Amino acid sequence: MKVLIITGGLGSGKSMISACLAERGVPVYDCDSRAKALYEVYPSLKAMLCADIFSKPQKLKALEDALFPLLMKDFREWAAGQGKELVGMESATILQKSFFDGFGDWVMLVEAPLELRVERAVARGGEEADIRRRIALQADHSSNPRVSVKIDNSSSREYAEEQVDKFLKDISFAFAKQPYIETFRSIVSPFSEKRDLGKR
């Protein structure tokens, strides 16, 4: 089984890209929602949360030291139940956390211009000042050597889907000698054929 990491800053459109992948037969594990679920399962984790934890490095590190091993265990159990050769993991901060160094086979970075990201986040109900503060705290991974592919999510969903399809095709060719190559072809082909028919 191979793992594709989907990452990007606030408002970049990671969830939309994850949805595109899921439509193509690549299930994606959402770290944010699964972490929230783990807080409910493990009261000791929930007790470590506080309103301003992100401004308290020592408390944040203690929480992450407890959370990340449980998150990885949960991910592996989830992934094993998917029955897929390729699964995804969506996380905004995974490249900033040393615990995950070396994890994943590919990293997909979703990008969009700052003002568009702010606009999207505000449309979801956020306060502009808070959104800009949070974005300013996030690392810029555009030059990170771990990034395998960048998805320009500044335009239409169709344009983003084309980039996702190209990436899936590219990794299918990279594994041409593997028996599960047909898995990748079956993921991409229906969407490529649909797009080709639409152009006729």
C-alpha positions as CSV (number, residue, x, y, z in Angstrom):
1,M,0.0,0.0,0.0
2,K,1.2,3.5,-0.9
3,V,0.4,6.7,0.9
4,L,-0.2,10.1,-0.7
5,I,-0.1,13.1,1.6
6,I,-2.3,16.0,0.7
7,T,-1.3,19.3,2.4
8,G,-1.6,23.0,2.0
9,G,-2.4,26.2,3.9
10,L,-5.7,27.4,5.2
11,G,-8.1,28.0,2.4
12,S,-6.0,26.4,-0.3
13,G,-8.6,23.8,-1.0
14,K,-7.2,20.6,0.4
15,S,-10.6,19.1,1.2
16,M,-11.8,19.7,-2.4
17,I,-8.7,17.9,-3.8
18,S,-9.2,15.1,-1.3
19,A,-12.8,14.8,-2.6
20,C,-11.5,14.7,-6.1
21,L,-9.2,11.8,-5.1
22,A,-12.0,10.0,-3.4
23,E,-14.1,10.2,-6.5
24,R,-11.3,8.5,-8.3
25,G,-11.1,5.6,-5.9
26,V,-8.4,7.0,-3.6
27,P,-9.8,7.2,-0.1
28,V,-8.4,10.0,2.0
29,Y,-7.9,10.1,5.8
30,D,-8.7,13.5,7.3
31,C,-6.3,14.1,10.2
32,D,-8.4,17.0,11.6
33,S,-11.6,15.1,11.9
34,R,-10.0,12.0,13.1
35,A,-8.0,13.9,15.8
36,K,-11.2,15.4,17.1
37,A,-12.7,11.9,17.3
38,L,-9.7,10.6,19.2
39,Y,-10.2,13.4,21.7
40,E,-13.5,11.9,22.5
41,V,-12.2,8.4,22.8
42,Y,-9.2,9.4,25.0
43,P,-10.3,11.8,27.8
44,S,-6.7,12.3,28.8
45,L,-6.1,13.9,25.4
46,K,-9.1,16.1,25.6
47,A,-7.9,17.3,29.1
48,M,-4.7,18.6,27.5
49,L,-6.6,20.9,25.2
50,C,-6.9,24.6,26.0
51,A,-8.2,27.6,24.1
52,D,-4.8,29.1,23.5
53,I,-2.8,26.0,23.1
54,F,-1.3,27.1,19.8
55,S,0.4,30.0,21.6
56,K,1.8,27.7,24.3
57,P,4.6,25.6,22.6
58,Q,5.3,23.4,25.6
59,K,1.7,22.4,26.1
60,L,1.2,22.0,22.3
61,K,4.3,19.7,22.1
62,A,3.0,17.6,25.0
63,L,-0.4,17.2,23.3
64,E,1.2,16.3,20.0
65,D,3.5,13.8,21.6
66,A,0.5,12.0,23.0
67,L,-1.8,12.5,20.0
68,F,0.5,11.6,17.0
69,P,1.2,7.9,17.9
70,L,-2.6,7.4,18.4
71,L,-3.3,9.2,15.1
72,M,-0.9,7.0,13.2
73,K,-2.3,3.8,14.8
74,D,-5.8,5.0,13.8
75,F,-4.6,5.8,10.3
76,R,-3.0,2.4,9.8
77,E,-6.1,0.6,11.0
78,W,-8.3,2.7,8.7
79,A,-6.0,2.2,5.7
80,A,-5.9,-1.6,6.2
81,G,-9.7,-1.6,6.0
82,Q,-9.8,0.3,2.7
83,G,-8.5,-2.5,0.6
84,K,-6.8,-0.1,-1.7
85,E,-3.2,0.1,-3.1
86,L,-3.2,3.9,-2.8
87,V,-4.7,5.9,0.1
88,G,-4.3,9.5,1.1
89,M,-3.8,11.5,4.3
90,E,-4.9,15.1,4.5
91,S,-3.1,17.4,6.9
92,A,-2.3,21.1,6.9
93,T,0.7,20.8,9.2
94,I,2.2,17.3,8.6
95,L,5.4,18.7,6.9
96,Q,6.1,20.8,10.0
97,K,6.0,17.9,12.4
98,S,9.2,15.9,12.8
99,F,7.1,12.9,14.0
100,F,6.0,12.4,10.4
101,D,9.4,12.8,8.8
102,G,9.9,10.2,6.1
103,F,6.2,9.1,6.2
104,G,4.3,8.9,2.9
105,D,5.3,8.0,-0.6
106,W,4.3,11.2,-2.3
107,V,3.4,14.7,-1.1
108,M,0.7,16.8,-2.9
109,L,0.9,20.5,-2.1
110,V,-2.3,22.4,-2.8
111,E,-1.7,26.1,-3.6
112,A,-3.8,29.2,-4.1
113,P,-3.2,33.0,-3.9
114,L,-3.3,34.5,-0.4
115,E,-6.4,36.7,-1.0
116,L,-8.3,33.8,-2.5
117,R,-7.5,31.7,0.5
118,V,-8.7,34.4,2.8
119,E,-11.9,34.8,0.8
120,R,-12.6,31.1,0.9
121,A,-12.0,30.9,4.7
122,V,-14.2,33.9,5.4
123,A,-17.0,32.4,3.2
124,R,-16.9,29.4,5.6
125,G,-17.7,31.6,8.5
126,G,-14.2,32.7,9.7
127,E,-13.2,36.1,10.9
128,E,-10.8,37.8,8.4
129,A,-8.4,39.0,11.1
130,D,-8.2,35.6,12.7
131,I,-7.8,33.9,9.3
132,R,-4.9,36.2,8.3
133,R,-3.2,35.6,11.7
134,R,-3.5,31.8,11.3
135,I,-2.2,31.9,7.7
136,A,0.8,34.0,8.8
137,L,1.7,31.3,11.3
138,Q,1.7,28.5,8.7
139,A,4.9,27.5,7.0
140,D,5.4,28.0,3.3
141,H,6.2,24.6,1.8
142,S,6.5,25.7,-1.9
143,S,10.2,24.9,-1.8
144,N,10.1,21.9,0.5
145,P,12.0,19.0,-1.2
146,R,9.5,16.5,0.1
147,V,6.8,17.9,-2.2
148,S,6.2,15.6,-5.2
149,V,3.5,17.6,-7.0
150,K,1.9,21.0,-6.7
151,I,-1.8,21.5,-7.5
152,D,-2.7,25.0,-8.6
153,N,-6.2,25.5,-7.0
154,S,-6.6,29.1,-8.0
155,S,-9.0,28.5,-10.9
156,S,-11.9,26.1,-11.6
157,R,-12.5,22.6,-10.1
158,E,-12.2,21.2,-13.6
159,Y,-8.6,22.6,-13.8
160,A,-7.7,21.1,-10.5
161,E,-9.2,17.8,-11.5
162,E,-7.0,17.7,-14.6
163,Q,-3.9,18.1,-12.5
164,V,-5.0,15.4,-10.1
165,D,-5.7,13.1,-13.1
166,K,-2.3,13.8,-14.6
167,F,-0.6,13.0,-11.3
168,L,-2.4,9.7,-11.0
169,K,-1.4,8.8,-14.5
170,D,2.2,9.8,-13.7
171,I,2.5,7.5,-10.7
172,S,0.8,4.7,-12.6
173,F,3.6,4.8,-15.2
174,A,6.1,4.9,-12.4
175,F,4.7,1.6,-11.2
176,A,4.3,0.0,-14.6
177,K,6.1,-3.2,-13.5
178,Q,3.9,-3.6,-10.4
179,P,0.8,-5.9,-10.6
180,Y,-1.5,-3.2,-9.3
181,I,-0.8,-0.9,-12.2
182,E,-4.3,-1.7,-13.5
183,T,-5.7,-0.3,-10.2
184,F,-4.4,3.2,-11.1
185,R,-5.5,2.8,-14.7
186,S,-9.0,1.9,-13.6
187,I,-9.1,5.0,-11.3
188,V,-8.1,7.5,-14.0
189,S,-9.6,6.0,-17.2
190,P,-13.3,6.7,-16.5
191,F,-12.6,10.3,-15.8
192,S,-10.3,10.8,-18.8
193,E,-12.9,9.2,-21.1
194,K,-15.7,11.3,-19.7
195,R,-13.6,14.5,-20.3
196,D,-12.7,13.3,-23.8
197,L,-16.4,12.7,-24.6
198,G,-17.3,16.2,-23.4
199,K,-14.9,17.7,-25.9
200,R,-16.4,16.0,-28.9
